[in-house]
C-alpha cells in the first residue's frame, strides 16, 4: 500500500526503527520544531516492504546492527 500522508510515513518509519532496533535521531526543523531522521537501512527496508523504488544510495545501505 502506498502512503499518501507524510505523517503516516514518519509513523511507519518510527515503528520500523523500533522493530529493527535502530535508533532514529531528531533534528531541528523551522516548520515542525523537530523531525525524525532515519538510518538509510531503515529507509531501504521501508521501501522494499512497501514496493517503493530504491534510490541507488539506499541500495547500498547496510544493516548497522
Buried (B, 14 or more C-beta within 10 A) or exposed (E): EEBEEEEEBBEBBBEBBEEBEBEBEEEEEEEEEEBBEBBBBBBBBBBEEEEBEEEEEBEEBEEEE
